[in-house]
Amino acid sequence: MPRARKGKSKRGGKGSKKGVVTKFDPEGALRHGFDGSLLPPARQTASIFRQPVTIVTTSSKHSKPAPVSEIKRSVGRMDKPFQMFALKRLQGLRATSISTGNFIALSEPLAPPSKIIPVGPGIGGDVACLSVAYSLQHPTTGLPITGQTGPKKSLDSNPGANVNPDQPLFQAVVITEDDVLLQQKRVIDARRRLEEALKQFDAMLELCIHI
């Protein structure tokens, strides 16, 4: 077996720049559970001299701005969350005058049309009307107002999972051909009554002029 030469070692000598190489100590590994060097690493501080910096951009130079629809959706998501049945606290309440105590805004409670059926636990007709008014005044989603599309039984039994918070609290209304014809008759009748009222007004105006 050849012996190691005496003298300066190439790796651990006096003029070496890499430092002292520690040898594996089996007894130390058994004591500490670590077979590497026990010397703490030297801390490398930042240089005080100016160094070149490479700027790395996260977006391409040819990237296009976000569309307006996406910006509107992002702004809508930043709005404060709205409770699903927050309008229920206004159920049975009406605006009154503090001085006289008389109803100044609504003399009668809100009542929806016959085809609008309220949905939800304990939701009355006045709350359904308020939810429709709120959806018309706050079109944050950009979706059409259709109402709740699920069956009424599932909406009343489990509203937290089945009720759509972006739609008012009434069941979806199906418009038939008969409804369109009935609305046309109402419009024609209203126009006829308006024409008769204008004729009477013109006749009274002419009479006042001659007098």
ROMARMAR-988101 format. One record per residue: residue in three letters; x, y, z of N, C-alpha, C in turn. Coordinates in nm, 4 decimals. Layout:
BEGIN
SEZA  aa      nxx      nyy      nzz     caxx     cayy     cazz      cxx      cyy      czz
SEZA ALA        X        Y        Z        X        Y        Z        X        Y        Z
...
This chain:
BEGIN
SEZA  aa      nxx      nyy      nzz     caxx     cayy     cazz      cxx      cyy      czz
SEZA MET   0.0855  -0.1189   0.0000   0.0000   0.0000   0.0000   0.0885   0.1230   0.0000
SEZA PRO   0.0754   0.2139  -0.0945   0.1649   0.3302  -0.1010   0.1314   0.4282   0.0090
SEZA ARG   0.2341   0.4902   0.0600   0.2163   0.5904   0.1645   0.1973   0.7278   0.1013
SEZA ALA   0.1278   0.8104   0.1791   0.1081   0.9481   0.1335   0.2348   1.0268   0.1519
SEZA ARG   0.2679   1.1130   0.0544   0.3894   1.1923   0.0625   0.3747   1.3019   0.1657
SEZA LYS   0.4809   1.3243   0.2356   0.4834   1.4310   0.3346   0.5040   1.5642   0.2643
SEZA GLY   0.4577   1.6676   0.3298   0.4735   1.8012   0.2724   0.3390   1.8699   0.2571
SEZA LYS   0.3358   1.9712   0.1710   0.2146   2.0501   0.1524   0.1161   1.9762   0.0629
SEZA SER  -0.0063   1.9774   0.1049  -0.1118   1.9160   0.0246  -0.1607   2.0136  -0.0815
SEZA LYS  -0.2003   1.9588  -0.1935  -0.2479   2.0449  -0.3012  -0.3794   2.1137  -0.2650
SEZA ARG  -0.4643   2.0482  -0.1856  -0.5945   2.1049  -0.1541  -0.5965   2.1718  -0.0180
SEZA GLY  -0.5144   2.1287   0.0715  -0.5193   2.1847   0.2056  -0.3934   2.2568   0.2439
SEZA GLY  -0.3121   2.3000   0.1465  -0.1856   2.3664   0.1756  -0.2041   2.5090   0.2210
SEZA LYS  -0.0898   2.5726   0.2442  -0.0894   2.7097   0.2942  -0.1387   2.8063   0.1879
SEZA GLY  -0.1009   2.7818   0.0631  -0.1398   2.8743  -0.0434  -0.2708   2.8387  -0.1110
SEZA SER  -0.3463   2.7477  -0.0541  -0.4721   2.7083  -0.1163  -0.5786   2.8154  -0.0952
SEZA LYS  -0.6619   2.8391  -0.1986  -0.7663   2.9409  -0.1915  -0.9028   2.8816  -0.1595
SEZA LYS  -0.9133   2.7496  -0.1598  -1.0432   2.6871  -0.1384  -1.0686   2.6526   0.0076
SEZA GLY  -0.9753   2.6713   0.0918  -0.9967   2.6425   0.2329  -0.9635   2.4992   0.2679
SEZA VAL  -0.9805   2.4688   0.3929  -0.9473   2.3359   0.4437  -1.0604   2.2403   0.4130
SEZA VAL  -1.0265   2.1234   0.3626  -1.1241   2.0208   0.3317  -1.1380   1.9299   0.4517
SEZA THR  -1.2588   1.9228   0.5051  -1.2808   1.8385   0.6227  -1.2986   1.6948   0.5789
SEZA LYS  -1.2472   1.6051   0.6608  -1.2575   1.4625   0.6332  -1.3806   1.4053   0.7013
SEZA PHE  -1.4266   1.2966   0.6478  -1.5430   1.2302   0.7048  -1.5075   1.1692   0.8388
SEZA ASP  -1.5859   1.2010   0.9403  -1.5644   1.1499   1.0753  -1.6820   1.0598   1.1101
SEZA PRO  -1.6628   0.9278   1.1103  -1.7764   0.8392   1.1391  -1.8290   0.8568   1.2806
SEZA GLU  -1.7390   0.8834   1.3781  -1.7852   0.9032   1.5153  -1.8674   1.0312   1.5272
SEZA GLY  -1.8244   1.1363   1.4563  -1.9013   1.2605   1.4592  -2.0373   1.2452   1.3927
SEZA ALA  -2.0443   1.1644   1.2872  -2.1721   1.1413   1.2212  -2.2687   1.0688   1.3123
SEZA LEU  -2.2144   0.9765   1.3933  -2.2999   0.9053   1.4872  -2.3464   0.9962   1.6000
SEZA ARG  -2.2618   1.0902   1.6402  -2.2978   1.1788   1.7515  -2.3973   1.2860   1.7078
SEZA HIS  -2.3731   1.3472   1.5950  -2.4541   1.4611   1.5538  -2.5561   1.4268   1.4449
SEZA GLY  -2.5467   1.3133   1.3806  -2.6384   1.2794   1.2733  -2.6120   1.3559   1.1459
SEZA PHE  -2.4926   1.4102   1.1289  -2.4592   1.4899   1.0109  -2.3167   1.4575   0.9722
SEZA ASP  -2.2949   1.4231   0.8458  -2.1625   1.3821   0.8017  -2.0902   1.4907   0.7240
SEZA GLY  -2.1453   1.6124   0.7182  -2.0798   1.7207   0.6472  -1.9929   1.8045   0.7390
SEZA SER  -1.9562   1.9212   0.6880  -1.8717   2.0108   0.7652  -1.9541   2.0784   0.8738
SEZA LEU  -1.8959   2.0886   0.9926  -1.9627   2.1536   1.1049  -1.9322   2.3018   1.1116
SEZA LEU  -1.8499   2.3531   1.0201  -1.8172   2.4948   1.0197  -1.9334   2.5747   0.9606
SEZA PRO  -1.9719   2.6864   1.0215  -2.0812   2.7669   0.9667  -2.0405   2.8298   0.8345
SEZA PRO  -2.1318   2.8463   0.7413  -2.0966   2.9069   0.6119  -2.0652   3.0553   0.6276
SEZA ALA  -1.9780   3.1042   0.5424  -1.9403   3.2449   0.5457  -2.0502   3.3289   0.4820
SEZA ARG  -2.0862   3.4385   0.5454  -2.1922   3.5263   0.4953  -2.1397   3.6128   0.3815
SEZA GLN  -2.2153   3.6178   0.2730  -2.1765   3.6969   0.1576  -2.2619   3.8234   0.1537
SEZA THR  -2.2018   3.9362   0.1797  -2.2730   4.0636   0.1790  -2.2758   4.1220   0.0388
SEZA ALA  -2.3693   4.2159   0.0159  -2.3812   4.2803  -0.1142  -2.2621   4.3720  -0.1387
SEZA SER  -2.2266   4.3819  -0.2633  -2.1134   4.4661  -0.2989  -2.1535   4.6129  -0.2920
SEZA ILE  -2.0592   4.6978  -0.2505  -2.0864   4.8412  -0.2415  -2.0647   4.9108  -0.3747
SEZA PHE  -2.0118   4.8391  -0.4700  -1.9868   4.8974  -0.6012  -2.1084   4.8762  -0.6911
SEZA ARG  -2.1264   4.9661  -0.7851  -2.2375   4.9556  -0.8781  -2.2174   4.8389  -0.9730
SEZA GLN  -2.3233   4.7647  -0.9926  -2.3185   4.6490  -1.0810  -2.4296   4.6615  -1.1847
SEZA PRO  -2.4074   4.6102  -1.3040  -2.5114   4.6193  -1.4081  -2.6346   4.5374  -1.3707
SEZA VAL  -2.7513   4.5918  -1.4011  -2.8789   4.5274  -1.3702  -2.9531   4.5026  -1.5006
SEZA THR  -3.0049   4.3836  -1.5152  -3.0823   4.3475  -1.6337  -3.2306   4.3584  -1.6014
SEZA ILE  -3.3048   4.4394  -1.6766  -3.4481   4.4574  -1.6552  -3.5227   4.3488  -1.7313
SEZA VAL  -3.6039   4.2733  -1.6589  -3.6837   4.1666  -1.7172  -3.8305   4.2058  -1.7041
SEZA THR  -3.9009   4.2261  -1.8150  -4.0423   4.2637  -1.8134  -4.1290   4.1388  -1.8123
SEZA THR  -4.2401   4.1474  -1.7409  -4.3315   4.0332  -1.7321  -4.4314   4.0290  -1.8464
SEZA SER  -4.4494   4.1378  -1.9180  -4.5425   4.1415  -2.0303  -4.4673   4.1744  -2.1585
SEZA SER  -4.5214   4.1274  -2.2677  -4.4580   4.1502  -2.3966  -4.4823   4.2927  -2.4446
SEZA LYS  -4.3929   4.3405  -2.5300  -4.4100   4.4742  -2.5865  -4.5298   4.4811  -2.6802
SEZA HIS  -4.5696   4.3657  -2.7336  -4.6810   4.3619  -2.8273  -4.8131   4.3275  -2.7584
SEZA SER  -4.8166   4.3296  -2.6263  -4.9397   4.2956  -2.5550  -5.0435   4.4062  -2.5727
SEZA LYS  -5.1709   4.3667  -2.5813  -5.2799   4.4609  -2.6019  -5.3477   4.4913  -2.4689
SEZA PRO  -5.4085   4.6095  -2.4559  -5.4800   4.6412  -2.3314  -5.6026   4.5530  -2.3140
SEZA ALA  -5.6463   4.5389  -2.1898  -5.7618   4.4554  -2.1592  -5.8880   4.5156  -2.2197
SEZA PRO  -5.9803   4.4320  -2.2663  -6.1051   4.4859  -2.3231  -6.1892   4.5543  -2.2169
SEZA VAL  -6.2800   4.6389  -2.2632  -6.3631   4.7170  -2.1705  -6.4546   4.6257  -2.0899
SEZA SER  -6.5044   4.5187  -2.1522  -6.5932   4.4273  -2.0804  -6.5220   4.3604  -1.9638
SEZA GLU  -6.3959   4.3216  -1.9848  -6.3201   4.2588  -1.8764  -6.2927   4.3585  -1.7647
SEZA ILE  -6.2666   4.4839  -1.8001  -6.2434   4.5858  -1.6968  -6.3700   4.6081  -1.6153
SEZA LYS  -6.4853   4.6104  -1.6810  -6.6111   4.6284  -1.6082  -6.6371   4.5110  -1.5154
SEZA ARG  -6.6073   4.3893  -1.5618  -6.6268   4.2734  -1.4746  -6.5331   4.2787  -1.3556
SEZA SER  -6.4100   4.3244  -1.3758  -6.3159   4.3354  -1.2647  -6.3624   4.4384  -1.1634
SEZA VAL  -6.4151   4.5505  -1.2115  -6.4670   4.6525  -1.1196  -6.5871   4.5995  -1.0436
SEZA GLY  -6.6712   4.5208  -1.1114  -6.7861   4.4635  -1.0427  -6.7467   4.3666  -0.9334
SEZA ARG  -6.6371   4.2926  -0.9556  -6.5937   4.1990  -0.8522  -6.5361   4.2709  -0.7310
SEZA MET  -6.4980   4.3982  -0.7454  -6.4429   4.4736  -0.6341  -6.5508   4.5354  -0.5462
SEZA ASP  -6.6773   4.5265  -0.5874  -6.7843   4.5835  -0.5069  -6.8016   4.5057  -0.3769
SEZA LYS  -6.8622   4.5730  -0.2811  -6.8863   4.5108  -0.1514  -6.9874   4.3981  -0.1662
SEZA PRO  -6.9649   4.2818  -0.1038  -7.0610   4.1712  -0.1153  -7.1985   4.2111  -0.0628
SEZA PHE  -7.3014   4.1623  -0.1314  -7.4400   4.1941  -0.0965  -7.5070   4.0668  -0.0471
SEZA GLN  -7.5710   4.0746   0.0699  -7.6383   3.9581   0.1249  -7.7564   3.9181   0.0371
SEZA MET  -7.7821   3.7883   0.0325  -7.8839   3.7375  -0.0581  -8.0236   3.7862  -0.0195
SEZA PHE  -8.0544   3.7880   0.1097  -8.1865   3.8286   0.1568  -8.1771   3.9565   0.2396
SEZA ALA  -8.0916   4.0492   0.1956  -8.0754   4.1746   0.2701  -8.2011   4.2610   0.2629
SEZA LEU  -8.2754   4.2540   0.1526  -8.3959   4.3360   0.1374  -8.5118   4.2860   0.2226
SEZA LYS  -8.4952   4.1696   0.2844  -8.6031   4.1171   0.3684  -8.6235   4.2015   0.4934
SEZA ARG  -8.5206   4.2742   0.5352  -8.5344   4.3599   0.6531  -8.6307   4.4759   0.6283
SEZA LEU  -8.6607   4.5063   0.5017  -8.7555   4.6128   0.4678  -8.8975   4.5612   0.4493
SEZA GLN  -8.9194   4.4336   0.4771  -9.0519   4.3758   0.4566  -9.1514   4.4350   0.5578
SEZA GLY  -9.2647   4.4816   0.5072  -9.3674   4.5394   0.5933  -9.3418   4.6824   0.6358
SEZA LEU  -9.2394   4.7473   0.5830  -9.2076   4.8853   0.6200  -9.2439   4.9791   0.5055
SEZA ARG  -9.2885   5.1009   0.5422  -9.3218   5.2032   0.4438  -9.2694   5.3377   0.4914
SEZA ALA  -9.2415   5.4263   0.3971  -9.1895   5.5581   0.4319  -9.3017   5.6463   0.4848
SEZA THR  -9.2751   5.7165   0.5939  -9.3728   5.8059   0.6548  -9.3107   5.9424   0.6784
SEZA SER  -9.3963   6.0404   0.7025  -9.3516   6.1753   0.7340  -9.3328   6.1878   0.8847
SEZA ILE  -9.2195   6.2438   0.9263  -9.1915   6.2570   1.0690  -9.2853   6.3589   1.1334
SEZA SER  -9.3194   6.4650   1.0607  -9.4009   6.5723   1.1188  -9.5480   6.5350   1.1297
SEZA THR  -9.6036   6.4771   1.0229  -9.7473   6.4461   1.0222  -9.7774   6.3000   1.0507
SEZA GLY  -9.6833   6.2124   1.0233  -9.7074   6.0703   1.0436  -9.7824   6.0048   0.9307
SEZA ASN  -9.8043   6.0768   0.8212  -9.8761   6.0216   0.7068  -9.7781   5.9563   0.6093
SEZA PHE  -9.8306   5.8628   0.5309  -9.7497   5.7983   0.4284  -9.7297   5.8962   0.3131
SEZA ILE  -9.6048   5.9264   0.2820  -9.5763   6.0259   0.1785  -9.5280   5.9622   0.0488
SEZA ALA  -9.4666   5.8458   0.0550  -9.4112   5.7849  -0.0655  -9.5048   5.6795  -0.1223
SEZA LEU  -9.5457   5.5841  -0.0392  -9.6292   5.4742  -0.0853  -9.7498   5.4642   0.0075
SEZA SER  -9.8660   5.4965  -0.0449  -9.9864   5.4860   0.0369 -10.0312   5.3422   0.0543
SEZA GLU  -9.9929   5.2550  -0.0383 -10.0295   5.1140  -0.0318  -9.9027   5.0295  -0.0408
SEZA PRO  -9.9044   4.9118   0.0195  -9.7848   4.8260   0.0112  -9.7592   4.7793  -0.1314
SEZA LEU  -9.6340   4.7491  -0.1585  -9.5972   4.7025  -0.2923  -9.6578   4.5653  -0.3181
SEZA ALA  -9.7137   4.5481  -0.4355  -9.7734   4.4208  -0.4749  -9.7297   4.3897  -0.6170
SEZA PRO  -9.6666   4.2759  -0.6398  -9.6206   4.2426  -0.7754  -9.7370   4.1999  -0.8636
SEZA PRO  -9.7176   4.1977  -0.9948  -9.8221   4.1461  -1.0843  -9.8513   3.9994  -1.0571
SEZA SER  -9.9577   3.9535  -1.1186 -10.0023   3.8167  -1.0904  -9.9017   3.7120  -1.1369
SEZA LYS  -9.8245   3.7419  -1.2414  -9.7311   3.6423  -1.2943  -9.5991   3.6381  -1.2196
SEZA ILE  -9.5719   3.7358  -1.1364  -9.4468   3.7375  -1.0600  -9.4710   3.6680  -0.9268
SEZA ILE  -9.4096   3.5519  -0.9092  -9.4269   3.4705  -0.7886  -9.2998   3.4815  -0.7053
SEZA PRO  -9.3067   3.5335  -0.5824  -9.1863   3.5437  -0.4986  -9.1334   3.4059  -0.4614
SEZA VAL  -9.0029   3.3946  -0.4510  -8.9383   3.2700  -0.4096  -8.8422   3.3012  -0.2957
SEZA GLY  -8.8201   3.2009  -0.2118  -8.7314   3.2183  -0.0975  -8.8070   3.2027   0.0328
SEZA PRO  -8.7375   3.1681   0.1396  -8.8044   3.1476   0.2689  -8.8574   3.2785   0.3264
SEZA GLY  -8.9900   3.2881   0.3398  -9.0515   3.4062   0.3991  -9.0465   3.5302   0.3136
SEZA ILE  -9.0265   3.5164   0.1840  -9.0191   3.6321   0.0942  -9.1598   3.6670   0.0470
SEZA GLY  -9.2018   3.7912   0.0730  -9.3325   3.8371   0.0300  -9.3264   3.9131  -0.1006
SEZA GLY  -9.4427   3.9630  -0.1419  -9.4488   4.0354  -0.2680  -9.3750   4.1670  -0.2654
SEZA ASP  -9.3763   4.2358  -0.1497  -9.3062   4.3642  -0.1426  -9.1555   4.3466  -0.1530
SEZA VAL  -9.1028   4.2383  -0.0935  -8.9586   4.2122  -0.1039  -8.9211   4.1742  -0.2469
SEZA ALA  -9.0083   4.0997  -0.3156  -8.9815   4.0651  -0.4556  -8.9768   4.1908  -0.5422
SEZA CYS  -9.0682   4.2861  -0.5165  -9.0656   4.4121  -0.5925  -8.9396   4.4918  -0.5630
SEZA LEU  -8.8973   4.4929  -0.4373  -8.7744   4.5637  -0.4024  -8.6525   4.5003  -0.4684
SEZA SER  -8.6502   4.3671  -0.4779  -8.5371   4.3005  -0.5434  -8.5332   4.3317  -0.6928
SEZA VAL  -8.6510   4.3445  -0.7548  -8.6552   4.3825  -0.8969  -8.6028   4.5243  -0.9151
SEZA ALA  -8.6459   4.6161  -0.8269  -8.5987   4.7543  -0.8356  -8.4482   4.7628  -0.8131
SEZA TYR  -8.3967   4.6833  -0.7201  -8.2519   4.6851  -0.6951  -8.1750   4.6317  -0.8156
SEZA SER  -8.2245   4.5269  -0.8799  -8.1561   4.4712  -0.9972  -8.1575   4.5690  -1.1140
SEZA LEU  -8.2644   4.6472  -1.1268  -8.2708   4.7462  -1.2347  -8.1782   4.8643  -1.2092
SEZA GLN  -8.1591   4.8999  -1.0835  -8.0755   5.0153  -1.0503  -7.9279   4.9802  -1.0372
SEZA HIS  -7.8957   4.8523  -1.0198  -7.7560   4.8106  -1.0027  -7.7239   4.6984  -1.1015
SEZA PRO  -7.7183   4.7273  -1.2310  -7.6853   4.6221  -1.3294  -7.5350   4.5960  -1.3334
SEZA THR  -7.4819   4.5349  -1.2282  -7.3376   4.5134  -1.2216  -7.2928   4.3939  -1.3042
SEZA THR  -7.3764   4.2942  -1.3184  -7.3347   4.1733  -1.3887  -7.3450   4.1863  -1.5397
SEZA GLY  -7.4291   4.2773  -1.5907  -7.4483   4.2887  -1.7344  -7.5360   4.1809  -1.7934
SEZA LEU  -7.6017   4.1002  -1.7100  -7.6876   3.9927  -1.7571  -7.8328   4.0392  -1.7578
SEZA PRO  -7.9168   3.9813  -1.8440  -8.0590   4.0190  -1.8432  -8.1279   3.9714  -1.7159
SEZA ILE  -8.2312   4.0434  -1.6760  -8.3065   4.0087  -1.5555  -8.4132   3.9077  -1.5945
SEZA THR  -8.3947   3.7852  -1.5525  -8.4870   3.6768  -1.5859  -8.5542   3.6169  -1.4639
SEZA GLY  -8.5033   3.6424  -1.3441  -8.5563   3.5784  -1.2251  -8.4874   3.4457  -1.1982
SEZA GLN  -8.5359   3.3759  -1.0970  -8.4791   3.2467  -1.0589  -8.5328   3.1379  -1.1507
SEZA THR  -8.4403   3.0653  -1.2137  -8.4791   2.9649  -1.3134  -8.5077   2.8285  -1.2532
SEZA GLY  -8.4712   2.8036  -1.1291  -8.4937   2.6735  -1.0682  -8.6377   2.6546  -1.0251
SEZA PRO  -8.6762   2.5309  -0.9925  -8.8132   2.5075  -0.9431  -8.8346   2.5716  -0.8067
SEZA LYS  -8.9580   2.6139  -0.7803  -8.9886   2.6879  -0.6575  -8.9651   2.6026  -0.5329
SEZA LYS  -8.9901   2.4740  -0.5413  -8.9728   2.3871  -0.4251  -8.8271   2.3809  -0.3827
SEZA SER  -8.7366   2.3650  -0.4782  -8.5940   2.3589  -0.4447  -8.5419   2.4945  -0.3992
SEZA LEU  -8.5967   2.6036  -0.4553  -8.5531   2.7368  -0.4134  -8.5950   2.7670  -0.2704
SEZA ASP  -8.7127   2.7194  -0.2297  -8.7589   2.7435  -0.0934  -8.6929   2.6500   0.0068
SEZA SER  -8.6624   2.5264  -0.0354  -8.6053   2.4295   0.0589  -8.4574   2.4540   0.0850
SEZA ASN  -8.3805   2.4870  -0.0181  -8.2362   2.5087  -0.0020  -8.1959   2.6333  -0.0799
SEZA PRO  -8.2270   2.7523  -0.0278  -8.1964   2.8740  -0.1039  -8.0486   2.9042  -0.1135
SEZA GLY  -7.9699   2.8618  -0.0150  -7.8274   2.8921  -0.0191  -7.7559   2.8283  -0.1360
SEZA ALA  -7.8055   2.7145  -0.1838  -7.7402   2.6440  -0.2942  -7.8095   2.6655  -0.4274
SEZA ASN  -7.9396   2.6975  -0.4269  -8.0154   2.7030  -0.5516  -8.0511   2.8438  -0.5969
SEZA VAL  -8.0525   2.9410  -0.5066  -8.0902   3.0773  -0.5442  -7.9715   3.1471  -0.6093
SEZA ASN  -7.9957   3.2093  -0.7235  -7.8926   3.2855  -0.7941  -7.8882   3.4269  -0.7361
SEZA PRO  -7.7766   3.4679  -0.6739  -7.7732   3.6015  -0.6111  -7.7740   3.7160  -0.7113
SEZA ASP  -7.7473   3.6894  -0.8399  -7.7468   3.7948  -0.9418  -7.8845   3.8227  -1.0002
SEZA GLN  -7.9857   3.7472  -0.9582  -8.1206   3.7643  -1.0111  -8.2166   3.8011  -0.8983
SEZA PRO  -8.3238   3.8753  -0.9283  -8.4208   3.9107  -0.8237  -8.4937   3.7885  -0.7703
SEZA LEU  -8.5613   3.8083  -0.6580  -8.6227   3.6965  -0.5854  -8.7644   3.6702  -0.6353
SEZA PHE  -8.7779   3.6324  -0.7596  -8.9058   3.5861  -0.8121  -8.8783   3.4792  -0.9165
SEZA GLN  -8.9778   3.3937  -0.9348  -8.9623   3.2842  -1.0298  -8.9638   3.3370  -1.1728
SEZA ALA  -8.8867   3.2706  -1.2575  -8.8747   3.3152  -1.3966  -9.0119   3.3185  -1.4638
SEZA VAL  -9.0372   3.4270  -1.5353  -9.1663   3.4475  -1.6019  -9.1539   3.4044  -1.7479
SEZA VAL  -9.2480   3.3238  -1.7913  -9.2518   3.2782  -1.9305  -9.3537   3.3636  -2.0054
SEZA ILE  -9.3084   3.4369  -2.1069  -9.3957   3.5233  -2.1867  -9.4511   3.4425  -2.3036
SEZA THR  -9.5827   3.4333  -2.3109  -9.6486   3.3599  -2.4184  -9.7024   3.4573  -2.5237
SEZA GLU  -9.7560   3.4009  -2.6314  -9.8144   3.4828  -2.7380  -9.9397   3.5549  -2.6902
SEZA ASP -10.0146   3.4917  -2.6014 -10.1344   3.5567  -2.5476 -10.0978   3.6795  -2.4648
SEZA ASP  -9.9879   3.6726  -2.3928  -9.9444   3.7892  -2.3151  -9.9074   3.9059  -2.4060
SEZA VAL  -9.8438   3.8755  -2.5188  -9.8067   3.9816  -2.6132  -9.9312   4.0460  -2.6736
SEZA LEU -10.0302   3.9646  -2.7113 -10.1540   4.0191  -2.7683 -10.2306   4.1021  -2.6660
SEZA LEU -10.2325   4.0561  -2.5406 -10.3010   4.1317  -2.4362 -10.2337   4.2663  -2.4123
SEZA GLN -10.1017   4.2682  -2.4167 -10.0304   4.3946  -2.3989 -10.0555   4.4890  -2.5161
SEZA GLN -10.0648   4.4350  -2.6364 -10.0961   4.5189  -2.7521 -10.2352   4.5811  -2.7398
SEZA LYS -10.3316   4.5050  -2.6904 -10.4660   4.5596  -2.6703 -10.4643   4.6706  -2.5660
SEZA ARG -10.3877   4.6526  -2.4615 -10.3786   4.7562  -2.3585 -10.3157   4.8836  -2.4140
SEZA VAL -10.2147   4.8686  -2.4973 -10.1503   4.9864  -2.5563 -10.2461   5.0596  -2.6494
SEZA ILE -10.3205   4.9843  -2.7312 -10.4164   5.0472  -2.8230 -10.5260   5.1191  -2.7449
SEZA ASP -10.5732   5.0564  -2.6371 -10.6774   5.1193  -2.5560 -10.6257   5.2461  -2.4877
SEZA ALA -10.5018   5.2433  -2.4399 -10.4443   5.3626  -2.3762 -10.4268   5.4756  -2.4767
SEZA ARG -10.3855   5.4432  -2.5985 -10.3715   5.5463  -2.7015 -10.5070   5.6060  -2.7397
SEZA ARG -10.6106   5.5217  -2.7453 -10.7442   5.5718  -2.7795 -10.7954   5.6672  -2.6716
SEZA ARG -10.7766   5.6299  -2.5444 -10.8214   5.7175  -2.4362 -10.7414   5.8479  -2.4332
SEZA LEU -10.6128   5.8406  -2.4653 -10.5322   5.9623  -2.4716 -10.5781   6.0538  -2.5847
SEZA GLU -10.6134   5.9947  -2.6977 -10.6619   6.0754  -2.8107 -10.7933   6.1443  -2.7759
SEZA GLU -10.8835   6.0736  -2.7076 -11.0098   6.1346  -2.6659 -10.9863   6.2468  -2.5650
SEZA ALA -10.8927   6.2268  -2.4733 -10.8637   6.3316  -2.3749 -10.8052   6.4552  -2.4420
SEZA LEU -10.7211   6.4368  -2.5433 -10.6642   6.5513  -2.6151 -10.7716   6.6268  -2.6932
SEZA LYS -10.8678   6.5536  -2.7510 -10.9763   6.6194  -2.8232 -11.0614   6.7033  -2.7281
SEZA GLN -11.0922   6.6482  -2.6112 -11.1691   6.7241  -2.5131 -11.0919   6.8471  -2.4656
SEZA PHE -10.9617   6.8318  -2.4488 -10.8806   6.9459  -2.4052 -10.8781   7.0555  -2.5112
SEZA ASP -10.8683   7.0178  -2.6390 -10.8695   7.1174  -2.7471 -11.0042   7.1892  -2.7541
SEZA ALA -11.1132   7.1124  -2.7338 -11.2461   7.1754  -2.7376 -11.2631   7.2747  -2.6233
SEZA MET -11.2175   7.2385  -2.5049 -11.2273   7.3297  -2.3907 -11.1385   7.4520  -2.4107
SEZA LEU -11.0220   7.4340  -2.4737 -10.9323   7.5463  -2.4985 -10.9941   7.6454  -2.5975
SEZA GLU -11.0572   7.5945  -2.7029 -11.1232   7.6826  -2.7996 -11.2395   7.7580  -2.7346
SEZA LEU -11.3127   7.6884  -2.6478 -11.4237   7.7537  -2.5795 -11.3753   7.8662  -2.4888
SEZA CYS -11.2645   7.8442  -2.4209 -11.2097   7.9479  -2.3329 -11.1590   8.0673  -2.4139
SEZA ILE -11.1058   8.0412  -2.5327 -11.0553   8.1512  -2.6162 -11.1702   8.2384  -2.6655
SEZA HIS -11.2802   8.1765  -2.7069 -11.3944   8.2528  -2.7569 -11.4611   8.3311  -2.6441
SEZA ILE -11.4582   8.2778  -2.5255 -11.5182   8.3504  -2.4131 -11.4331   8.4713  -2.3777
